[in-house]
Amino acid sequence: MARREPAWRVTAREIESSLEEERGTGERPVSYLLSPFGARMNRAIVAGTLTPAEPVGREDPPTFWRARLSDPTGAIAITAGGFQPKAMAQLRVAREPRPAIVVGKVHLYRGRDGVAYLSLRAESVRSVAEHDERAILADIVRQSLDRLDLVERLEKEPNVADQVLTREGVPSAWIRAARESLRRYPTVDRAAFRRELASAVRRVAGESGPVAPPEGSPSRVTITRAPPPAPPAPPPSAAEREEEAVFLSLLDEIAEVSIDGYADLKEVMSRLEAQGVVAGRAETVLNRLEEGGVVEEPIVGKLRRA
């Protein structure tokens, strides 16, 4: 039985700042999102205010929903589809913003122009009382600061042995993540992120009202947020519908005979090309189906219906 990945306790700001990936290999690869602040995430826990969810795509009834969770450091998109029925139901039920705790898989999507979009694919969404939200946020802040301490120590003492840190009680997963953070993000101003956590500390203390921005310059990490919602796209043409049908038919055919139930992206593209669909058109069809919530890529290079 495969070991379930632990969920890292992180802020929305840390997920937003995580632009580096570590892609797994093998039959059931596990991929990770590496943050500048000492996290190596496959799954994460976040706490904050969750907005009412909105349907995504053209399905009727909708099979893919998206909301946003805000904490004192930022906001992150929360999604759920047909493969997460409980989480999707929990997203749909609310009509007003409410305190919530969300557990899910982190996801980084890069558009064809290289723009990065971060989200959390929910496995569990739980509405909580405000004091419970603050309690989880306190744990998130505590762990974030402890991980920052470790990263900064390794920056000053790069030759300290892992065994020394382990004997001091530092989890081995934290040590690996901290070393990768230093390697992947050598110029990040981590002190600025530490200052930004002050707003979360005030939230934990129960302070209400607007939170003043932290002093000092922001962390030197390029953050690209999703653009404002675009006007509704025109319905697909008959030719586009035919392309989508061919794509989905091939996806289902490949997934049905695969060991893990996923369709290999390269095989789908290769067989589409053999049927006369050029690579550029195939990518366009895939992007359209992903944006419509019909197809998802939960594992890099592996497709399935959402």
N, C-alpha and C positions, 0 to 999 in steps of 0.2 A: 504494500500500500504506500502511495506517495505521501511524503510528509507535507502537511499543510504549512504554507509560508506564514510566519508571524506577521501581525499587523502592527506597523510602526505608528507611534503616536506623534503626529506632526500637525503643524499649522497650515492653513491655506497658503500662506506666504511661502512656506518651504516647498510645497508641491508646485506652486507657480514658478519657483526659481529652478526647478529641476529639469534641465535641458539635455542631460546626458543619459544614455541608455547602456545597459549591459545585456546583450542578447544571448540567450541560452542556446544550447545545441542538443542534439540527440532526438529520440523519438518523441518525448514529451518535454520540450524545452521550457524552462522558466526564465522569463526576462525580468529585469529590474530597472527601476528608475533611480538614478543616482543624484542626490541633492548636494549642494555646496556646503551643507551644514551637518554632514555626518550620517545621513540616512541612505540605506540601500533597499528600496521599497519594491515589493511586488504587491503587497496589500497595505492599507493604511486605515487609521481611525482618525476622524476629524469631529470637532464639536463646534456648534455655532447656531446661527439662525438660518433656517431652511425656508426658501420661498416656495409658494405653490408650484407644482410641476406643470409643464406644458407638453402637449404631444408633439412628436417630431415625425415627419414623413406623411405619406398619402394613404396609409392603411386605414381601413374603417371596419372595426374599431381600431384605434391606434395601438401599436405594439411596441412603441419606443417612447420614453418620456424623459424630460430633462428639467432639472431645477438648479438652483444655485445655493450654496451654503457659504455664509459670511461669518468670519470670526474677526477679532480685533486687528488681525494682520492682513486680511485680504479676503478674496472670494474664489471659490472653485466650482466648476460645473459638476453636477451629480447626475448620472444617467442610469437608466435601467430599462431592459427590454424583456422579450419573451423568455429568455433563458434565466432571468432573475424574477420569476413571477411574484414572489413575496415582496421583494424590494420594490418592484413596479407598483404593486397594489399599495404599499406604504407611501410611495411618492404621490400617487394619485389622490389619496384620501383627503389631504389637507386643502383647505380653502383660504387659509391665512398663513402668514409667516409664523413659524414657531420654533422654539429651541429644539434641537435634535442632535443625535449622535449617529454618524454614518460610518459603516465599515464597508470597504470595497477594494477593488483592484485599481491601482493607478494606471493611467493610460496617457501616452504621449502620441499625438497624431501630427504628422508634418504634411502640410499641403504640398502641391507640386511646386509652389513658389518658395518652399522651405520654411514657411511660417509655422510655428509650433503652437498646438492647442493642447492644454492639459485638462484632464477630467478624472473623475473617480467613478468607476462602474460599481454601483451599489450592490452589495450582497445583503446588507441589513440596514434598515432605516428605522430609527426609534425616536419618537417624540418623547421628550422628557420635561420635567420641571426645570425652572431656571437654575435652581441650586444644584441639580444634578449635572446640568451642562457646565456650570462653573467648576464642579469637582473634576470632571473629565478634563476640562481645559487646564486646570491646575496641574494635573498629571502630565499633560502634553507639554506645558511650559517647563516643568521640572526635567523631563527627559530631554527636551530640546537644549536646555542649558547644560546638562551633563554631557551631551554629545558635543556641544560646542567646546566645552572644557577639554574634551579628549582630542578634538581636531587641533585646537591651539597648542596643546601639549606636544602632539606629534610634529607639529610644525617647528617647534623649538627643539624637540628631541627626536629627530627622525630615526635614530639608531636604537631607540629603546625597544627591547625584545617583546614580542607578543606574549611570551610566557610570563614576563614581569607584570604586564597589564592584567593578564588573566588571574594571576595570583592576587592582584589587588581587587578583584571582583568585577572587572570590566568584561561585559559579554563579548565573546569572540566575534559575533556578527557586527557589533559596534566598531571593533578594531578594524576589521576588514573595510567597513563602510567609511571610516574616518580616513584610512590610507587612500582609498579610491577618491574621496572628496578632494583631498590635497592634490592628487595627481591630475584629476579632471578639471578642477577649478583653481588653478594656482594663483589667480589675481583677485579673487573675490574678497570684498571687505566684510569679513564675518563679524567684526565688532559692530557694524551698522545693524546687522540682523539681531544681535544681542540687544541693542538699544530699542529696536522695533518691538521686541517681546515685552517691553514695559507696558504697552497698551493692553496686552493680554493679562498681565499681572493686575492692572487696574480693574479689568473685567472680573477676574477671579475674586478680587476684593469686594465686588458688588457695586462699584461705582457706575452710575448711569450717566446718560447724556453723551454728547460728542466727545471723542477722544482726540486730544491734541496730537499732531504728528510728532514722531520722535525727532530729537535734535540730531544734527549732524547730517552728513551726506548719505543718500540711500546706498544699499549694497550694490556693488558693481556687477550686477547680473542682468543680462538683457531679458526683459519680460515682454512677451507679446500676448496681448489679450484678444479674445475673439471680438470681431467688429460688431457694431450694432446690427440687430436683425435686419436682413434684407427684405425687400418687398417679395410677396409670394411669387415663386417661379411659375411660368406658364406650364400647363399640363404637357407631359411628354407627347411627342408626335407618334404616329403609328410606326414609323421606322425605329424610333427610340424604344418603343414598347417591345418591338420584335427583337432588338438587340438585347434588352433586359431579359426577355424570355429565354433566348439562347444561352445567355450567361448563367442564369439560374438553373436551367436544365443541365448544363455541364457541371455546375457546382454540386447539384444534388447527385448526379451520376457518380462523380469522383468521391464525394463524401460517403455515399452508401457502401462502397467497397473498401474504404480506407479502414485501417486498424483502429484509429482514434476518433473516427466520426467527423473529421475535418477534411476539407478540400484543400489540397496544396495549391497555393497561389500560382507558382510557376507552371504547374501542370494545367491549371485552368487557362492561363494566358497562352500557353503553347497550343492547346487544343482550339482555342478561339482563333488564333492566327492560322491554324490549319484549315479552319472553316472560312477564311477570307476576311476576318475582322482584324485590321491592322492594330499594332500595339497601342498607338495613341488613342484609337477609338475604344479599345478594351479598357484602358485606364479611365477614360471618361465615363464609361458605363459603370465601372466599379465605384468610382467616386460618387456618381449619382445614386447608386444603390446604398452606399454607406451613409450618405447624407440623408437619404430617405428612411434610414433605420431598417432597411430590408436585409442588408448583409453586414456582418461585423467581422473584425479580425482580432479575436481575443488573444491569440498567440501570433507573434510575428511570423508572417508567411503562411498562416493557416486561416481559412475562411469558413464561415458557416452562416446559415440564415439567422437573423436576429430574432 
